Amino acid sequence: MIPVCRIEDLPEGESLRVEAGDATAAIAVFHTDGAFYAIDDTCSHQDASLSEGWLEGCYVECPLHAALFDLRSGEPTCLPARKPVRTHAVTVVDGMLYVHPAVRTVPGEPVHAAPEEAVA
């Protein structure tokens, strides 16, 4: 479990990048449509930070080649990206936002974290 920030420090429509340590790639955390989402920060098409992309509802557009990813599933919705990015569970405890990094079970295949119930 990685502490991210207080919920008031990530306003609606904003994102931030969280360094998850050596074992896990950086994670992008988004606040949109009244919910928090977390996905791998690096686009699956080419090395670009998705936290620096354009947020459109539950989708983020990669700033490099405009691939669009669904924050709920990690799936790309258009080319040039073909592979999904991992999603990570997000919880809120006492006003603090936490990310629970997903783990890979098979090298090269994304694993989507099961959402956990948020506690305010």
PyMOL commands that set and color helices and strands:
alter all, ss='L'
color gray80, all
select helices_A, chain A and resi 7-9+50-52
alter helices_A, ss='H'
color red, helices_A
select strands_A, chain A and resi 2-6+14-18+27-32+35-40+54-56+59-61+68-70+87-93+96-100
alter strands_A, ss='S'
color yellow, strands_A
deselect
rebuild
show_as cartoon
